């Protein structure tokens, strides 16, 4: 994981003032627009965790294709103004504002002294109760989620997404969707710039790179920018459809069902694993969804014995992987580590969707083998419900995931 360093390694908020971090971020933005920009060199800095939080919102918009490639200042400003205007047009409607104000007052346990008249095309009360529980849970460990500003941002973004995605959501789907949003808000809050001047009025002829950097991170547009990232992320690799189908028990998983039946007879299970999972280099032979392939086919390649041991103990590896994947790693670790993991996931999202998220999950299972392999099933269940990846250095998880990615891409996803 070596590469030329654009940012001096080791510099963090604790040792460097925010003005210095903003200056570094401004230089990074300038580098993105320069002819010297090299994607491989920049990715090395991401992998080595040398990206200041102030730059992350821009970075994720780049990797998700919201800010288009090739990097062009004029196009980036134009596209940013366009999606911010679209978001503003929806949130400024009276019906939306009334719904937002009503639920925001409930979120903050305020005494309602005004009748808000609104109409939503979906039943929101049960979803709201789950959202409130989620936010209360986050705030127990992270004081930032006690902020009325951030709670309102969460509610605003969620409501916009629900209005634009009028779907039937059960409890599990709401929780997955909420946790992904919580991750984004936690991770990108350091990007906010507080200013009193009208930086949003700049146009494509602007030359002052600091003003341009401020424009992309203005506090007034925090919700707009997060929403765009949220919407794009959920559509990447059909994450949204996976969440809904899995939550409704209709995400096809034939191999998982066959393995569950066979695990009661060890000899048949061994034969099934060898027959079904020992495949040649042809991804088209895999019959399952990506989560199923990750849980069995890819796991089999890297540690057949561990996979077999878990299955024979009756441990549901498929549902563990699904819960890690569909919560964007939320259910495996802590917020402070997820930010770095998502940096690395999104490096490859343009060409590989969210496959690197899967490789991180497999890496974490292999890295933790010594801690859970010999435990009885009940203890394994308990182990994986207590954020086990927090016990490991994130760089070790990413390092192994890169090796997994290299091997699987070479074997199955030849470019």
Secondary structure per residue as TSV (DSSP state, phi and psi in degrees):
chain	resnum	aa	ss	phi	psi
A	1	X	-	360.0	43.4
A	2	X	-	-97.1	156.0
A	3	X	-	178.9	166.6
A	4	X	-	-66.2	138.0
A	5	X	-	-97.0	117.1
A	6	X	S	-79.5	-31.5
A	7	X	S	-118.3	138.5
A	8	X	-	-60.0	125.8
A	9	X	T	-59.6	147.4
A	10	X	T	88.6	-10.4
A	11	X	-	-78.7	124.6
A	12	X	-	-135.5	169.2
A	13	X	T	-56.0	-33.0
A	14	X	T	-65.8	-28.4
A	15	X	T	-111.4	-9.2
A	16	X	S	-129.5	130.1
A	17	X	-	-63.4	159.5
A	18	X	H	-64.8	-32.6
A	19	X	H	-61.0	-36.4
A	20	X	H	-68.9	-39.7
A	21	X	H	-67.0	-36.4
A	22	X	H	-66.3	-38.6
A	23	X	H	-64.3	-42.3
A	24	X	H	-60.4	-42.6
A	25	X	H	-65.1	-40.0
A	26	X	H	-61.3	-40.9
A	27	X	H	-65.8	-36.8
A	28	X	H	-62.7	-42.8
A	29	X	H	-62.3	-41.9
A	30	X	H	-61.5	-40.0
A	31	X	H	-63.7	-37.9
A	32	X	H	-60.3	-32.6
A	33	X	T	-91.6	-2.8
A	34	X	S	-87.6	160.2
A	35	X	T	-71.7	-15.4
A	36	X	T	-84.1	-4.1
A	37	X	-	-59.1	132.3
A	38	X	-	-130.4	116.5
A	39	X	H	-62.7	-37.5
A	40	X	H	-67.0	-42.6
A	41	X	H	-63.4	-42.3
A	42	X	H	-66.1	-40.4
A	43	X	H	-60.9	-34.2
A	44	X	H	-61.1	-36.8
A	45	X	H	-68.6	-35.2
A	46	X	H	-65.3	-47.7
A	47	X	H	-61.8	-36.0
A	48	X	T	-85.6	7.8
A	49	X	T	61.5	44.5
A	50	X	-	-109.8	26.7
A	51	X	-	-104.7	123.4
A	52	X	-	-68.4	145.0
A	53	X	G	-59.0	-28.5
A	54	X	G	-63.9	-21.3
A	55	X	G	-97.9	-9.9
A	56	X	H	-62.8	-39.1
A	57	X	H	-61.0	-42.8
A	58	X	H	-63.8	-45.3
A	59	X	H	-57.7	-47.0
A	60	X	H	-67.5	-34.2
A	61	X	H	-66.4	-33.9
A	62	X	H	-67.1	-51.2
A	63	X	H	-64.6	-29.4
A	64	X	T	-87.4	-1.2
A	65	X	T	80.7	9.3
A	66	X	S	-69.2	-44.2
A	67	X	S	-95.2	113.7
A	68	X	-	-69.5	159.4
A	69	X	S	-112.1	133.2
A	70	X	S	-71.2	157.1
A	71	X	-	-69.2	118.2
A	72	X	-	-138.4	120.3
A	73	X	H	-55.5	-45.5
A	74	X	H	-60.7	-47.0
A	75	X	H	-67.2	-38.7
A	76	X	H	-64.3	-44.9
A	77	X	H	-64.0	-44.6
A	78	X	H	-61.2	-46.7
A	79	X	H	-66.8	-38.9
A	80	X	H	-63.9	-45.3
A	81	X	H	-62.3	-36.2
A	82	X	H	-65.4	-51.5
A	83	X	H	-72.2	-30.4
A	84	X	H	-65.8	-38.8
A	85	X	H	-64.3	-41.9
A	86	X	H	-62.1	-43.0
A	87	X	H	-63.9	-43.3
A	88	X	H	-63.7	-37.5
A	89	X	H	-64.3	-34.1
A	90	X	H	-78.1	-46.3
A	91	X	H	-72.9	-17.9
A	92	X	T	-85.0	-9.3
A	93	X	S	-64.4	144.1
A	94	X	H	-60.8	-41.2
A	95	X	H	-60.9	-43.5
A	96	X	H	-65.3	-46.1
A	97	X	H	-61.7	-38.7
A	98	X	H	-66.1	-43.0
A	99	X	H	-63.9	-44.1
A	100	X	H	-62.1	-46.4
A	101	X	H	-65.8	-38.1
A	102	X	H	-62.5	-51.7
A	103	X	H	-74.3	-28.3
A	104	X	H	-67.2	-36.7
A	105	X	H	-66.1	-36.9
A	106	X	H	-69.1	-36.0
A	107	X	H	-63.6	-34.2
A	108	X	T	-100.4	13.2
A	109	X	T	53.5	39.6
A	110	X	-	-84.4	151.3
A	111	X	-	-75.6	122.4
A	112	X	-	-76.8	119.8
A	113	X	-	-120.4	17.9
A	114	X	S	-146.4	140.2
A	115	X	-	-88.2	115.3
A	116	X	-	-96.9	121.2
A	117	X	-	-99.5	119.0
A	118	X	-	-154.8	165.7
A	119	X	-	-141.8	118.1
A	120	X	-	-105.5	144.3
A	121	X	S	-83.3	13.3
A	122	X	S	-145.6	156.7
A	123	X	-	-80.9	113.3
A	124	X	-	-103.1	-18.8
A	125	X	H	-57.9	-44.7
A	126	X	H	-68.1	-38.2
A	127	X	H	-64.4	-41.5
A	128	X	H	-59.9	-40.6
A	129	X	H	-60.6	-41.0
A	130	X	H	-67.1	-41.7
A	131	X	H	-60.9	-44.4
A	132	X	H	-61.3	-41.9
A	133	X	H	-62.9	-42.2
A	134	X	H	-61.4	-47.6
A	135	X	H	-63.4	-38.0
A	136	X	H	-64.8	-37.3
A	137	X	H	-65.9	-44.7
A	138	X	H	-61.6	-40.2
A	139	X	H	-68.8	-17.1
A	140	X	H	-68.6	-29.0
A	141	X	H	-106.9	-24.1
A	142	X	-	-129.9	109.3
A	143	X	G	-60.0	-26.5
A	144	X	G	-58.9	-27.4
A	145	X	G	-80.6	1.6
A	146	X	G	-86.8	-12.0
A	147	X	-	-66.9	127.9
A	148	X	H	-63.8	-33.2
A	149	X	H	-60.1	-48.5
A	150	X	H	-72.8	-35.2
A	151	X	H	-64.3	-39.3
A	152	X	H	-68.3	-37.3
A	153	X	H	-60.4	-45.7
A	154	X	H	-57.1	-49.8
A	155	X	H	-64.7	-42.0
A	156	X	H	-59.9	-50.3
A	157	X	H	-64.5	-43.1
A	158	X	H	-62.3	-44.4
A	159	X	H	-64.0	-41.0
A	160	X	H	-61.3	-45.5
A	161	X	H	-61.5	-41.8
A	162	X	H	-67.2	-39.3
A	163	X	H	-63.8	-38.9
A	164	X	H	-82.7	-11.9
A	165	X	S	-131.5	77.0
A	166	X	-	-79.2	82.0
A	167	X	-	-117.6	162.8
A	168	X	-	-85.7	116.6
A	169	X	-	-118.3	129.5
A	170	X	-	-92.8	-176.9
A	171	X	H	-58.6	-46.1
A	172	X	H	-62.1	-41.5
A	173	X	H	-63.1	-42.9
A	174	X	H	-61.0	-41.2
A	175	X	H	-66.5	-45.3
A	176	X	H	-59.6	-48.6
A	177	X	H	-61.3	-40.7
A	178	X	H	-66.6	-40.4
A	179	X	H	-67.6	-36.7
A	180	X	H	-64.5	-42.0
A	181	X	H	-64.5	-41.2
A	182	X	H	-58.7	-41.8
A	183	X	H	-59.6	-46.7
A	184	X	H	-62.9	-44.5
A	185	X	H	-64.0	-44.5
A	186	X	H	-61.0	-46.6
A	187	X	H	-70.7	-33.8
A	188	X	H	-102.4	-4.8
A	189	X	G	-57.6	-37.8
A	190	X	G	-63.2	-12.8
A	191	X	G	-78.6	-15.4
A	192	X	-	-62.4	134.6
A	193	X	B	-113.7	127.5
A	194	X	-	-98.1	116.6
A	195	X	-	-140.0	154.6
A	196	X	S	-102.1	-17.7
A	197	X	S	-84.5	161.7
A	198	X	-	-86.5	67.4
A	199	X	G	-65.4	-26.9
A	200	X	G	-66.1	-9.2
A	201	X	G	-86.8	-1.0
A	202	X	-	-64.5	157.8
A	203	X	-	-125.9	-176.0
A	204	X	T	-67.1	-12.0
A	205	X	T	-87.7	-3.7
A	206	X	-	-60.4	134.6
A	207	X	-	-109.2	-20.2
A	208	X	-	-73.8	108.7
A	209	X	H	-67.0	-30.1
A	210	X	H	-67.7	-40.6
A	211	X	H	-62.7	-39.8
A	212	X	H	-65.0	-42.2
A	213	X	H	-61.4	-44.4
A	214	X	H	-60.3	-42.5
A	215	X	H	-54.7	-41.6
A	216	X	H	-73.6	-11.5
A	217	X	T	-130.4	19.2
A	218	X	B	-61.6	138.1
A	219	X	G	-56.1	-38.9
A	220	X	G	-61.2	-18.8
A	221	X	G	-115.7	17.8
A	222	X	H	-57.4	-49.0
A	223	X	H	-62.8	-41.9
A	224	X	H	-59.4	-46.2
A	225	X	H	-70.7	-42.9
A	226	X	H	-62.1	-43.2
A	227	X	H	-58.9	-44.4
A	228	X	H	-62.7	-40.6
A	229	X	H	-65.3	-44.4
A	230	X	H	-59.9	-50.1
A	231	X	H	-60.5	-44.7
A	232	X	H	-68.5	-40.2
A	233	X	H	-63.6	-43.1
A	234	X	H	-66.3	-24.9
A	235	X	H	-87.6	-16.4
A	236	X	G	-69.8	130.6
A	237	X	G	56.1	27.8
A	238	X	G	56.2	32.6
A	239	X	H	-53.6	-44.9
A	240	X	H	-60.5	-45.6
A	241	X	H	-65.5	-38.9
A	242	X	H	-60.0	-45.1
A	243	X	H	-59.9	-48.9
A	244	X	H	-66.9	-45.4
A	245	X	H	-67.9	-40.7
A	246	X	H	-64.5	-44.0
A	247	X	H	-64.1	-28.8
A	248	X	T	-94.8	11.2
A	249	X	T	58.0	33.1
A	250	X	-	-126.3	19.9
A	251	X	S	-84.6	111.9
A	252	X	-	-57.5	129.0
A	253	X	-	-146.7	62.2
A	254	X	H	-60.5	-43.0
A	255	X	H	-64.3	-41.7
A	256	X	H	-59.7	-42.4
A	257	X	H	-66.5	-39.4
A	258	X	H	-65.7	-40.1
A	259	X	H	-68.1	-38.2
A	260	X	H	-60.9	-38.7
A	261	X	H	-70.1	-39.5
A	262	X	H	-81.3	-15.2
A	263	X	T	-68.5	-14.6
A	264	X	T	-75.3	-10.9
A	265	X	S	-129.7	104.4
A	266	X	H	-58.9	-43.6
A	267	X	H	-62.8	-39.5
A	268	X	H	-69.8	-37.0
A	269	X	H	-63.0	-46.8
A	270	X	H	-58.0	-43.5
A	271	X	H	-64.5	-41.0
A	272	X	H	-64.0	-45.2
A	273	X	H	-60.9	-45.1
A	274	X	H	-64.5	-40.0
A	275	X	H	-73.4	-45.1
A	276	X	H	-84.5	-32.9
A	277	X	H	-105.1	-20.5
A	278	X	-	-85.0	81.4
A	279	X	-	-106.5	157.1
A	280	X	-	-75.6	-179.3
A	281	X	S	-77.1	72.0
A	282	X	-	-148.7	100.8
A	283	X	G	-63.3	-23.8
A	284	X	G	-68.4	-15.3
A	285	X	G	-76.4	-15.7
A	286	X	-	-75.3	131.6
A	287	X	-	-95.5	-17.1
A	288	X	S	-94.9	-178.9
A	289	X	-	-76.4	174.8
A	290	X	H	-61.8	-38.7
A	291	X	H	-62.1	-41.1
A	292	X	H	-68.3	-42.6
A	293	X	I	-60.9	-40.9
A	294	X	I	-64.7	-43.9
A	295	X	I	-65.8	-32.2
A	296	X	I	-120.8	-61.6
A	297	X	I	-59.6	-52.4
A	298	X	I	-72.6	-38.9
A	299	X	H	-59.1	-43.6
A	300	X	H	-57.5	-40.3
A	301	X	H	-61.7	-39.3
A	302	X	H	-95.1	-27.7
A	303	X	H	-160.1	78.7
A	304	X	H	-59.1	-41.9
A	305	X	H	-65.3	-41.6
A	306	X	H	-66.1	-43.1
A	307	X	H	-58.6	-47.7
A	308	X	H	-62.8	-40.4
A	309	X	H	-62.0	-43.8
A	310	X	H	-64.6	-42.4
A	311	X	H	-65.3	-42.9
A	312	X	H	-66.3	-27.0
A	313	X	T	-78.0	-7.4
A	314	X	T	85.9	14.0
A	315	X	-	-77.5	133.7
A	316	X	-	-87.8	84.3
A	317	X	H	-65.6	-35.3
A	318	X	H	-61.1	-47.3
A	319	X	H	-72.1	-29.9
A	320	X	H	-63.4	-50.6
A	321	X	H	-60.4	-42.0
A	322	X	H	-60.7	-43.8
A	323	X	H	-66.0	-35.3
A	324	X	H	-70.6	-44.1
A	325	X	H	-67.2	-47.9
A	326	X	H	-78.1	-12.1
A	327	X	T	-100.3	10.3
A	328	X	T	55.3	41.5
A	329	X	T	79.3	0.0
A	330	X	G	-54.8	-44.3
A	331	X	G	-74.4	-0.5
A	332	X	G	-109.1	-23.3
A	333	X	S	-149.3	-165.0
A	334	X	-	-103.4	159.4
A	335	X	H	-53.0	-42.3
A	336	X	H	-64.4	-22.7
A	337	X	H	-91.3	-29.8
A	338	X	H	-61.1	-35.9
A	339	X	H	-54.3	-47.3
A	340	X	H	-65.7	-40.1
A	341	X	H	-61.7	-42.4
A	342	X	H	-68.4	-35.3
A	343	X	H	-48.8	-47.8
A	344	X	H	-74.7	-35.6
A	345	X	H	-60.1	-43.8
A	346	X	H	-76.6	-19.0
A	347	X	H	-51.9	-41.6
A	348	X	T	-101.4	3.1
A	349	X	H	-66.7	-27.7
A	350	X	H	-67.3	-39.7
A	351	X	H	-98.2	-25.4
A	352	X	H	-125.6	16.6
A	353	X	T	53.8	-128.1
A	354	X	T	-111.2	28.9
A	355	X	H	-61.7	-33.0
A	356	X	H	-64.7	-28.0
A	357	X	H	-57.9	-42.9
A	358	X	H	-63.3	-39.5
A	359	X	H	-67.9	-33.0
A	360	X	H	-64.7	-39.7
A	361	X	H	-63.5	-47.4
A	362	X	H	-63.5	-40.8
A	363	X	H	-58.9	-43.5
A	364	X	H	-64.4	-39.3
A	365	X	H	-65.1	-41.5
A	366	X	H	-70.6	-37.1
A	367	X	H	-67.8	-27.5
A	368	X	T	-96.4	4.5
A	369	X	H	-50.4	-47.9
A	370	X	H	-62.2	-24.1
A	371	X	H	-85.8	-23.0
A	372	X	H	-126.6	-15.1
A	373	X	T	-58.5	-36.3
A	374	X	T	-95.9	2.6
A	375	X	S	-75.6	150.7
A	376	X	-	-68.2	162.7
A	377	X	H	-53.4	-47.0
A	378	X	H	-59.3	-38.6
A	379	X	H	-71.6	-34.3
A	380	X	H	-64.7	-43.7
A	381	X	H	-55.3	-46.9
A	382	X	H	-65.6	-40.9
A	383	X	H	-57.4	-46.8
A	384	X	H	-79.3	-6.6
A	385	X	T	-93.1	1.4
A	386	X	S	-118.5	47.5
A	387	X	-	45.3	57.9
A	388	X	G	-64.3	-28.0
A	389	X	G	-68.7	-17.5
A	390	X	G	-63.2	-17.1
A	391	X	G	-78.4	-12.7
A	392	X	S	-112.3	153.5
A	393	X	-	-67.7	122.9
A	394	X	H	-53.7	-33.6
A	395	X	H	-66.5	-31.1
A	396	X	H	-67.5	-40.2
A	397	X	H	-64.3	-44.9
A	398	X	H	-66.0	-41.9
A	399	X	H	-58.5	-46.3
A	400	X	H	-68.3	-36.9
A	401	X	H	-62.1	-35.1
A	402	X	H	-65.2	-37.8
A	403	X	H	-69.1	-38.9
A	404	X	H	-62.6	-45.3
A	405	X	H	-58.1	-45.5
A	406	X	H	-60.0	-44.1
A	407	X	H	-70.2	-44.0
A	408	X	H	-69.7	-41.3
A	409	X	H	-62.6	-39.7
A	410	X	H	-66.5	-36.7
A	411	X	H	-82.4	-38.1
A	412	X	H	-122.8	-26.9
A	413	X	-	-119.0	55.1
A	414	X	-	-63.2	128.3
A	415	X	-	-78.7	360.0
